[in-house]
Amino acid sequence: MTDNTAKFNGMAENYAKYRPTYSKEFIDYLYNEIGFNRDSIVADIGAGTGIFSKLLLERGNTVICVEPNSDMLTAAREFLSEYKNCQFINAPAEQTGIPDKSVDFITAAQAFHWFDEDRFKAECRRILKDTGKAVLVWNCRVLDAEPVAAGDEINRKYCPDFNSSSGGDRGIVSDNHAGFFKDGLVDIKTFPNDYLLDEDGLIGRNLSSSYAPKRGEPNYESYISELKKLFSKYSVNGIFTMPNIIQSYVGNV
């Protein structure tokens, strides 16, 4: 299995500042339709800097933040320091160290595509209570929107590891994760979630991606220059609107 942990070394600051959050409409869906409540114990796997964990902590949940990257976990501890009902585990998704049958829900926000699916599925079954569910969710750029397509061209030119925004297959609604869930039964939903960026935000959002060149690397300065041109072309009154949706998959495992 490929270890992707190091891909995010040194990226926690940009990730925390510039990655989009998740809409109230989506969080309400989890509580009103999926069964989340303030007494739910949630394991947020691949928690990163705590962006998604915070939304659950605000609702009163106990959240176990599991993150293998030490830089990211340090940022999460700082970001979530005001919450007493939060635990932190430096561990991979496939071997969390969480006790058997102890959590009501598992969430993986912008993270599942990094996991070993079979091993993660086994870990979910181990730590979930019998009626527990898993939530896989992504913020997905709208791939056929002109500003996104233009950004993709820049990424293809300057980022050798780039495939396409939102991992390609997540750019449209599909049932391609149904095999992860018990009997293939999964509730698939999408929610609008455009987000607004100033120039620093557009640059920072792109630099927070695992494929982005790092300062000092050959393509870095040219990449920044092209992103500034992208901002100049598509911004209105100093704001760049990133066309985006939330795409989620929920079910028993």
TAVEN-V82172 format. One record per pair of residues at least 24 apart in sequence whose ideal C-beta (glycine too) atoms are under 10 Angstrom apart, sorted by the first residue. I is the first residue (numbers start at 1). J is the second residue. Records with the same first field share a line. If there is no record, write none. Layout:
I = J + J
//
This chain:
1 = 92 + 94 + 115 + 116 + 118 + 119
2 = 114 + 116
3 = 68 + 92 + 114 + 116
4 = 46 + 68 + 69 + 92 + 113 + 114 + 115 + 116 + 210
5 = 67 + 68 + 69 + 70 + 71 + 72 + 92 + 114
6 = 68 + 69 + 71 + 210
7 = 69 + 114 + 161 + 209 + 210 + 211
8 = 48 + 49 + 67 + 68 + 69 + 71 + 72 + 114 + 208 + 209 + 210
9 = 69 + 70 + 71 + 72 + 214
10 = 69 + 71 + 214 + 215
11 = 48 + 49 + 69 + 71 + 72 + 75 + 207 + 208 + 209 + 210 + 212 + 214
12 = 48 + 49 + 69 + 70 + 71 + 72 + 73 + 74 + 75 + 76 + 78 + 79 + 208
13 = 49 + 71 + 75 + 204 + 207 + 208
14 = 49 + 203 + 204 + 205 + 206 + 207 + 208 + 209 + 212
15 = 48 + 49 + 51 + 69 + 71 + 72 + 75 + 110 + 204 + 205 + 207 + 208 + 209 + 210
16 = 48 + 49 + 50 + 51 + 72 + 75 + 76 + 78 + 79 + 204 + 208
17 = 49 + 75 + 200 + 201 + 204 + 205 + 208
18 = 195 + 197 + 200 + 201 + 202 + 203 + 204 + 205 + 206 + 207 + 208
19 = 48 + 49 + 51 + 52 + 109 + 110 + 139 + 195 + 204 + 205 + 208 + 209
20 = 51 + 110 + 139 + 141 + 193 + 194 + 195 + 196 + 197 + 201 + 205 + 242 + 244 + 246
21 = 51 + 52 + 54 + 55 + 109 + 139 + 193 + 195 + 246
22 = 51 + 52 + 54 + 55 + 109 + 110 + 137 + 138 + 139 + 191 + 193 + 246 + 248
23 = 55 + 139 + 191 + 192 + 193 + 194 + 195 + 244 + 245 + 246
24 = 55 + 191
25 = 189 + 191 + 192 + 193 + 246
26 = 55 + 135 + 137 + 139 + 189 + 190 + 191 + 192 + 193 + 246 + 247 + 248
27 = 52 + 55 + 56 + 58 + 59 + 191 + 246
28 = 59 + 191
29 = 135 + 187 + 189 + 191 + 246 + 248 + 250
30 = 55 + 56 + 59 + 105 + 107 + 133 + 135 + 137 + 189 + 248 + 250
31 = 56 + 59 + 61
33 = 187 + 189 + 250
34 = 105 + 133 + 135 + 187 + 189 + 248 + 250 + 251
35 = 104 + 105 + 131 + 132 + 133 + 250
36 = 61 + 104 + 105 + 107 + 133 + 135
37 = 61 + 104
38 = 62 + 85
39 = 104
40 = 103 + 104 + 105 + 132
41 = 85 + 87 + 98 + 102 + 103 + 104 + 105 + 129 + 132
42 = 103 + 104 + 105 + 106 + 107 + 132 + 135
43 = 87 + 89 + 93 + 96 + 98 + 102 + 103 + 104 + 105 + 106 + 107 + 108 + 123 + 124 + 127 + 128 + 132 + 134
44 = 76 + 86 + 103 + 105 + 106 + 107 + 108 + 109 + 111 + 135
45 = 89 + 91 + 92 + 93 + 94 + 96 + 98 + 106 + 107 + 108 + 109 + 111 + 112 + 115 + 120 + 123 + 124 + 127 + 134 + 136
46 = 72 + 92 + 93 + 107 + 108 + 109 + 110 + 111 + 112 + 113 + 114 + 115 + 120
47 = 72 + 73 + 76 + 80 + 86 + 88 + 89 + 107 + 108 + 109 + 111
48 = 72 + 73 + 75 + 76 + 79 + 109 + 110 + 111 + 208
49 = 73 + 74 + 75 + 76 + 77 + 78 + 79 + 80 + 208
50 = 75 + 76 + 77 + 78 + 79 + 80 + 81 + 83 + 86 + 88
51 = 76 + 79 + 80 + 109 + 110 + 139
52 = 107 + 108 + 109 + 110 + 111 + 135 + 137 + 139
53 = 79 + 80 + 83 + 86 + 88 + 107 + 109
54 = 79 + 80 + 82 + 83 + 86
55 = 107 + 109
56 = 83 + 85 + 86 + 105 + 107 + 109
57 = 82 + 83 + 84 + 85 + 86
58 = 83
60 = 85
61 = 85 + 86 + 104 + 105
62 = 86 + 87 + 103 + 104
63 = 87 + 88 + 103 + 105 + 107
64 = 88 + 89 + 96 + 97 + 98 + 102 + 103 + 106 + 127
65 = 89 + 90
66 = 90 + 91 + 92 + 93 + 95 + 96 + 97 + 98 + 106 + 108 + 111 + 123 + 127
67 = 91 + 92 + 93 + 111
68 = 92 + 93 + 94 + 95 + 96 + 114
92 = 116 + 119 + 120 + 123
93 = 117 + 119 + 120 + 123 + 124
94 = 118 + 119 + 120 + 121 + 122 + 123 + 124
95 = 119 + 120 + 122 + 123 + 126
96 = 120 + 123 + 124 + 126 + 127
97 = 123 + 127
98 = 123 + 126 + 127 + 128
99 = 126 + 127
100 = 125 + 126 + 127 + 128 + 129
101 = 125 + 126 + 127 + 128 + 129 + 130 + 132
102 = 126 + 127 + 128 + 129 + 132
103 = 127 + 128 + 129 + 132
104 = 128 + 129 + 131 + 132 + 133
105 = 129 + 132 + 133 + 134 + 135 + 250
106 = 132 + 133 + 134 + 135 + 136 + 253
107 = 133 + 134 + 135 + 136 + 137 + 248 + 250
108 = 134 + 135 + 136 + 137 + 138 + 249
109 = 135 + 136 + 137 + 138 + 139 + 246 + 248
110 = 136 + 137 + 138 + 139 + 140 + 166 + 167 + 170
111 = 136 + 137 + 138
112 = 136 + 137 + 138 + 167 + 170 + 177 + 180 + 249
113 = 138 + 166 + 167 + 168 + 169 + 170 + 177
114 = 167 + 210
115 = 180
117 = 177 + 179 + 180
118 = 180
120 = 180 + 253
121 = 179 + 180 + 181 + 182 + 253
122 = 253
123 = 253
124 = 180 + 181 + 252 + 253
125 = 182 + 252 + 253
128 = 252 + 253
130 = 252
131 = 252
132 = 252 + 253
133 = 181 + 182 + 186 + 187 + 250 + 251 + 252 + 253
134 = 177 + 180 + 181 + 182 + 186 + 249 + 250 + 251 + 252 + 253
135 = 187 + 248 + 249 + 250 + 251
136 = 170 + 177 + 180 + 181 + 186 + 188 + 247 + 248 + 249 + 250 + 251
137 = 189 + 191 + 246 + 247 + 248 + 249 + 250
138 = 166 + 167 + 170 + 171 + 244 + 245 + 246 + 247 + 248 + 249
139 = 166 + 170 + 191 + 193 + 195 + 242 + 244 + 245 + 246 + 247
140 = 165 + 166 + 167 + 169 + 170 + 171 + 172 + 173 + 190 + 193 + 243 + 244 + 245 + 246 + 247
141 = 165 + 166 + 170 + 171 + 194 + 195 + 205 + 242 + 243 + 244 + 245
142 = 166 + 171 + 172 + 192 + 194 + 242 + 243 + 244 + 245
143 = 168 + 170 + 171 + 172 + 243
144 = 171 + 172 + 243
145 = 194 + 234 + 241 + 242 + 243 + 244
146 = 233 + 234 + 243
147 = 202 + 230 + 231 + 233 + 234 + 235 + 240 + 241 + 242 + 243
148 = 234 + 242 + 243 + 244
150 = 226 + 229 + 230 + 233 + 234
151 = 202 + 205 + 206 + 226 + 227 + 230 + 231 + 234 + 240 + 242
153 = 226 + 230
154 = 206 + 222 + 223 + 225 + 226 + 227 + 229 + 230
155 = 206 + 209 + 211 + 212 + 223 + 226 + 227
157 = 219 + 222 + 223 + 226
158 = 206 + 211 + 212 + 213 + 217 + 218 + 219 + 220 + 221 + 222 + 223 + 224 + 225 + 226 + 227
159 = 206 + 209 + 210 + 211 + 212 + 213 + 219 + 223
160 = 211 + 213 + 219
161 = 209 + 210 + 211 + 212 + 213
162 = 209 + 210 + 211 + 212
163 = 211
165 = 209 + 242 + 244
166 = 244 + 245 + 247
170 = 245 + 247 + 249
171 = 245 + 247
172 = 245 + 247
173 = 245 + 247 + 249
174 = 247 + 249
175 = 249
176 = 249
177 = 247 + 248 + 249 + 251
178 = 249 + 251
180 = 249 + 251 + 253
181 = 249 + 250 + 251 + 252 + 253
182 = 251 + 252 + 253
183 = 251 + 252
184 = 251
185 = 250 + 251 + 252
186 = 248 + 249 + 250 + 251 + 252
187 = 248 + 249 + 250 + 251
188 = 247 + 248 + 249 + 250 + 251
189 = 246 + 247 + 248 + 249 + 250
190 = 245 + 246 + 247 + 248
191 = 244 + 245 + 246 + 247 + 248
192 = 243 + 244 + 245 + 246
193 = 242 + 243 + 244 + 245 + 246 + 247
194 = 241 + 242 + 243 + 244 + 245
195 = 240 + 241 + 242 + 243 + 244
196 = 235 + 236 + 238 + 239 + 240 + 241 + 242
197 = 231 + 235 + 238 + 239 + 240 + 241 + 242
198 = 231 + 235 + 238 + 239 + 240
199 = 227 + 228 + 230 + 231 + 232 + 235 + 238 + 239 + 240
200 = 231
201 = 231 + 239 + 240 + 242
202 = 227 + 228 + 230 + 231 + 234 + 235 + 239 + 240 + 242
203 = 227 + 228 + 230 + 231
205 = 240 + 242
206 = 230
//
